[in-house]
């Protein structure tokens, strides 16, 4: 790694930290931190006395464990796609491309930003259940290690997906509409809101192709007792498979995403950005 690349990585990391710090002065970002997490906490608290069918595990505890996986995956996919679509239109992506190794720095900055945001969301939704919901706890010191690598691989596997989607979507105003339906559909078959064994077998195969299921499974292995294995595939937490699938998505994403980002930046020009901004202003009138 030469000095130019090192400087780009450091600059990207610094930019990611600054974007994260500024998020606490934005009302929408604050709502995203506390609003979404609050919904999961309320639902889990109301369902804590119900048990998962086939396992003596609180439904509330299962929802919180899976919700952490959901927040990790959504932070990488939806958040990055929205940011990238917006910054492609306002010229940020084009300016990054003009710098030496600018796309490397840009990608690192987004990864750092999402890592910090996801860690914050996770902390907000993580600590109250230890006090309020029975059956939700770290079992051993090894669970901390599992939590760390699932969190890290979950982010590195999903951020490139968000980058790819953001580079393909033409308008930032259509990002949520285009992504939320397929993403929520995938969420429904990935064992996030109810036990995975209740999902049809064909849907289970589809879910296991994507990172969301595996991040959710990894988080359930950290926070839920082994009694939950009764309703998991193969009655196993499948850590090796989790690491393998998330690692594969990470490698493929890190190869494909920078290429598509460069192409997206090449398609942009000053006149195209001015035209896009003019359309955006007209749509708000």
C-alpha positions in Angstrom: 0.0 0.0 0.0 1.6 3.2 -1.2 1.5 6.6 0.5 -1.3 7.9 -1.7 -3.5 5.0 -0.8 -2.7 5.3 2.9 -3.5 9.0 2.8 -6.8 8.3 1.0 -7.7 5.7 3.6 -6.9 8.0 6.5 -8.8 10.9 4.9 -11.8 8.7 4.3 -11.8 7.5 7.9 -11.6 11.1 9.1 -14.5 12.1 6.8 -16.5 9.1 8.1 -16.0 10.2 11.7 -16.9 13.8 10.9 -20.1 12.7 9.2 -21.0 10.5 12.2 -20.4 13.4 14.6 -22.6 15.8 12.6 -25.4 13.2 12.6 -26.1 14.2 16.2 -27.1 17.7 15.2 -29.6 16.4 12.6 -33.1 15.8 13.8 -33.8 13.1 11.2 -30.7 11.2 12.2 -31.6 11.4 15.8 -35.0 10.0 15.1 -33.4 7.2 13.2 -31.2 6.4 16.2 -33.9 6.4 18.8 -37.2 6.0 16.9 -36.5 2.7 15.1 -34.7 1.2 18.2 -37.6 2.3 20.4 -40.1 0.5 18.2 -38.2 -2.8 18.5 -37.8 -2.3 22.3 -41.6 -1.6 22.8 -42.6 -4.6 20.7 -40.1 -6.9 22.4 -41.2 -5.8 25.9 -44.9 -6.4 25.1 -44.1 -9.9 23.8 -41.6 -11.0 26.4 -44.1 -13.3 28.1 -44.8 -15.2 24.9 -42.5 -18.1 24.0 -41.2 -19.3 20.6 -43.2 -22.3 19.4 -41.0 -25.4 19.8 -38.4 -23.6 22.1 -38.6 -22.3 25.6 -37.3 -18.9 24.5 -39.0 -15.5 24.9 -40.4 -14.0 21.7 -39.3 -10.6 23.0 -35.7 -11.8 23.4 -35.7 -13.4 19.9 -37.0 -10.2 18.4 -34.3 -8.1 20.0 -31.5 -10.5 19.0 -32.7 -10.6 15.4 -33.4 -6.8 15.4 -29.7 -6.2 16.0 -28.9 -8.2 12.9 -31.6 -6.3 11.0 -30.1 -2.9 12.1 -26.7 -4.0 11.0 -27.9 -5.1 7.6 -30.2 -2.1 7.0 -27.4 0.3 8.0 -25.2 -1.1 5.3 -27.8 -1.4 2.6 -30.4 1.3 2.9 -28.3 4.0 4.6 -25.4 3.7 2.1 -27.7 3.5 -0.9 -29.5 6.7 0.2 -26.3 8.6 0.9 -24.6 7.5 -2.3 -27.6 8.4 -4.5 -27.7 11.8 -2.9 -24.0 12.5 -3.1 -23.9 11.4 -6.7 -26.5 14.0 -7.5 -24.9 16.9 -5.5 -21.4 16.3 -6.9 -19.7 14.8 -3.9 -19.0 11.5 -5.8 -17.6 13.4 -8.8 -15.3 15.5 -6.6 -14.1 12.4 -4.8 -13.2 10.8 -8.2 -11.0 13.9 -9.0 -8.7 13.2 -6.1 -5.9 10.6 -6.1 -7.4 7.3 -4.9 -10.5 9.4 -4.2 -12.9 6.5 -4.6 -10.9 4.4 -2.1 -11.2 7.2 0.4 -14.8 7.7 -0.3 -15.6 4.1 0.2 -13.6 3.9 3.4 -15.5 7.0 4.7 -18.9 5.5 4.0 -17.8 2.2 5.7 -16.5 4.1 8.8 -19.7 6.2 9.0 -22.0 3.2 8.7 -19.9 1.3 11.3 -20.2 4.1 13.8 -23.9 4.6 13.1 -24.6 0.9 13.4 -22.7 0.6 16.6 -24.7 3.4 18.0 -28.0 1.9 16.9 -26.9 -1.5 18.3 -26.0 0.0 21.7 -29.3 1.8 22.0 -31.3 -1.3 21.3 -28.9 -3.7 23.2 -28.6 -2.5 26.8 -32.2 -2.0 27.9 -33.2 -5.7 27.2 -30.5 -6.9 29.6 -32.6 -5.3 32.4 -36.1 -5.6 31.0 -36.4 -8.9 29.1 -35.8 -12.4 30.5 -33.7 -14.7 28.5 -31.6 -12.0 26.8 -28.0 -12.1 27.9 -24.4 -12.8 26.9 -23.7 -16.4 27.8 -19.9 -16.5 27.8 -16.9 -14.4 27.0 -16.8 -16.1 23.7 -20.1 -14.5 22.9 -18.4 -11.1 22.9 -16.0 -12.4 20.3 -18.8 -13.8 18.2 -20.7 -10.5 18.5 -17.7 -8.6 17.3 -16.9 -10.7 14.2 -20.6 -11.0 13.2 -21.0 -7.2 13.5 -17.9 -6.5 11.5 -18.6 -9.0 8.8 -22.2 -8.0 8.7 -21.2 -4.4 7.9 -18.4 -5.3 5.4 -20.9 -7.6 3.6 -23.7 -5.1 3.4 -22.0 -1.8 2.8 -20.8 -2.8 -0.7 -24.4 -3.9 -1.5 -25.7 -0.5 -0.5 -22.9 1.1 -2.6 -23.9 -0.9 -5.7 -27.6 -0.1 -5.3 -26.8 3.5 -4.7 -24.7 3.7 -7.9 -27.5 2.2 -9.9 -30.5 4.2 -8.6 -30.9 7.4 -10.6 -32.7 9.6 -8.1 -32.2 9.8 -4.3 -35.9 10.5 -3.9 -36.8 7.1 -5.3 -34.3 5.2 -3.2 -36.7 4.3 -0.3 -39.5 3.4 -2.7 -37.4 1.1 -4.8 -35.6 -0.6 -2.0 -38.0 -0.9 0.9 -40.4 -3.4 -0.6 -37.8 -6.0 -1.6 -35.8 -5.4 1.6 -38.8 -5.8 3.8 -39.8 -8.9 1.8 -36.4 -10.4 2.4 -36.7 -9.4 6.1 -40.0 -11.3 6.4 -38.4 -14.6 5.2 -35.1 -14.2 7.1 -36.3 -15.1 10.6 -36.1 -11.5 11.9 -39.7 -11.1 13.3 -40.6 -14.8 13.8 -38.8 -18.1 13.9 -37.1 -19.2 10.7 -38.5 -22.7 10.8 -42.0 -21.3 10.2 -40.8 -20.0 6.8 -41.6 -22.1 3.7 -38.6 -24.2 2.6 -38.3 -22.4 -0.8 -38.2 -19.1 1.0 -35.6 -20.4 3.4 -33.3 -21.2 0.5 -33.7 -17.7 -0.9 -33.1 -16.1 2.5 -29.9 -18.0 3.0 -28.3 -16.5 -0.2 -28.3 -13.0 1.4 -26.4 -11.6 4.4 -29.5 -10.6 6.4 -30.4 -14.1 7.5 -26.8 -14.9 8.5 -26.3 -11.7 10.5 -29.6 -12.4 12.3 -28.6 -16.0 13.0 -25.2 -14.9 14.3 -26.8 -12.4 16.7 -29.3 -15.0 17.9 -26.3 -17.3 18.7 -24.8 -14.5 20.9 -27.9 -13.4 22.9 -30.2 -16.4 23.0 -29.9 -19.7 25.0 -29.2 -23.0 23.2 -32.8 -23.9 23.6 -33.4 -21.7 20.5 -31.5 -24.3 18.4 -34.6 -26.5 18.4 -36.1 -24.2 15.8 -32.9 -23.4 13.8 -31.8 -25.2 10.7 -29.8 -28.3 11.6 -30.2 -27.4 15.3 -26.9 -25.5 15.0 -25.8 -21.9 15.1 -23.7 -22.6 12.0 -20.9 -20.2 12.7 -18.6 -21.5 10.0 -21.3 -21.1 7.4 -22.1 -17.6 8.7 -18.5 -16.5 8.4 -18.2 -18.1 5.0 -21.3 -16.5 3.4 -20.6 -13.1 4.9 -17.0 -13.3 4.0 -17.9 -14.2 0.4 -20.3 -11.2 0.1 -17.5 -9.0 1.5 -14.9 -10.1 -1.0 -17.3 -9.9 -4.0 -18.6 -6.6 -2.8 -15.2 -5.0 -2.3 -14.3 -6.0 -5.9 -17.5 -5.0 -7.6 -18.5 -1.8 -5.6 -15.4 0.3 -6.4 -15.8 -0.5 -10.1 -19.4 0.6 -10.2 -18.7 3.7 -8.1 -16.0 4.8 -10.6 -18.4 4.2 -13.5 -21.2 6.1 -11.7 -18.8 9.0 -11.1 -17.7 8.9 -14.8 -21.3 9.3 -15.9 -21.7 12.4 -13.9 -20.8 15.9 -15.2 -21.4 19.4 -14.0 -24.3 19.9 -16.5 -25.9 16.6 -15.5 -25.7 17.5 -11.8 -27.1 21.0 -12.5 -30.0 19.4 -14.4 -30.6 16.9 -11.6 -30.7 19.6 -9.0 -33.1 21.7 -11.1 -35.5 18.7 -11.4 -35.2 18.2 -7.6 -36.1 21.8 -6.9 -39.0 21.6 -9.3 -40.3 18.5 -7.7 -40.5 20.2 -4.3 -42.4 23.3 -5.6 
